[in-house]
């Protein structure tokens, strides 16, 4: 009998993260709902359980070393391993925002969550992921992170972004380096572009639903053994860096 797949989704109490958790849970997986806010986290867990998902709460602040270490210990005690990590937690900062208006503090805050937080969580969870037969890591990126799209005339990406877009470009670069380090192993690590989704990150101005935005992350989390690694993908396929 196959063991149940264990996943952790950060920032999973609402929006795209919640829908990713729901999508993975619908596969029969046990899904950790990583979130800082206790009330929202437990409400999300209760809602997912009511829908038949084997969900469990994981107190998790990706910017805090002790919180991430405690989250890994919780998963260790519960399952002894981790099969899939979806680094979904992120913040937008100001938008639109000219680079000339960016302060070191505002840039640091976005990078702390969107990049350093991903590295912190990934590195802390790697020992658990190494115990999986098919470890998968999905990093939530964006079309605005693509330097190709950013420099293509006529492509509209929502205005100038002095912090968010560069932070996701940075994250893409980190994803590639992880893929290089983990080459030749069972790991698959990729970046996902969910599209312009209506969430509180953009004031609900997006044109697609969180469930739509979750689809590519679920796909990358369930890649077969011969699937790609070190890439940037949306629902249509590969996105140019």
Secondary structure by P-SEA (a helix, b strand, c coil): ccccbbbbbccccccaaaaaaaaaaaaccccccccccaaaaaaaaaaaaaaccbbbbbbcccccaaaaaaaaaaaaaccccccbbbcccccccccccccccccaaaaaaaaacccaaaaaaaaaaaaaaaaccbbbbbbbbccccccccccccccccccccccaaaaaaaaaaaaaaaaaaacccccccbbbbccccccccccccccccccccaaaaaaaaaccccccccccccccccccc
